Amino acid sequence: LIPVDYKAIAPGVKKINYANITVVNATDRSESGNFVNFVGAHDYNTAFAAGTALVKALNGTGNVVIIEGVRGVLGNTDRVRGFKNAIEKAPGITLLTSQPANYQRLQALQVMENLMQTHPKIDGVLAANDAMATGVAEALEGANRKALIVGINGSKEAVEAIRAGKMLASGDAAPFLQGCFATMSAIRSIRKMPVPKEIIFPAMVVEKTNLANYD
């Protein structure tokens, strides 16, 4: 189970628990319910590492915008906090604004188009997922403007965009590993085998230097 709204999912989890169905909580933590375990990346640490990569590439100076996911969702809150804390480490970086695009590529494209009209100089963009980072890249290309773009998820599209020079980096949320280990956890639980209560993947960043690891 991967909740979008960690509070609103609670009644659904109750029904799953009442039916005695084995359930693993992955990616974002549900506020309540009985689960085999939690499997996921640490959103804050992943975003902080990704944000630090952007700060480093900008040599600690420049104008940056954040494109958020869904406001109020725990995972988005942690990712935005990680981005902001990475930026705060560099006094030469100015955070122009932080705007939501609900994890959607098209919304991110539209938000970025609006931001470019308001801000004539944007040096870097931190997007809370790769789909939005792709939308940002399309908006920049359409306006014939350039900025360093960082996403989160370590998706196939991000790897290809980094290789093509359209993105700088992506925080690796290990989605493939999350799927594998969540499935393994469920199977082991059904077979009455031991399962750790948490499986948290370390913060990694996909960059030009390590693309081969993701191929």
Sequence and secondary structure as in RCSB ss.txt:
>XXXX:A:sequence
LIPVDYKAIAPGVKKINYANITVVNATDRSESGNFVNFVGAHDYNTAFAAGTALVKALNGTGNVVIIEGVRGVLG
NTDRVRGFKNAIEKAPGITLLTSQPANYQRLQALQVMENLMQTHPKIDGVLAANDAMATGVAEALEGANRKALIV
GINGSKEAVEAIRAGKMLASGDAAPFLQGCFATMSAIRSIRKMPVPKEIIFPAMVVEKTNLANYD
>XXXX:A:secstr
   SSTTTTHHHHHHHHHTT    EESS  SS   S EEEE HHHHHHHHHHHHHHHTTTEEEEEEEESSTT HH
HHHHHHHHHHHHHT TEEEEEEEEE TT HHHHHHHHHHHHHH S   EEEESSHHHHHHHHHHHHHTT   EEE
EES  HHHHHHHHTTS SEEEE  HHHHHHHHHHHHHHHHTT    SEEEE  EEE GGGGGGG 
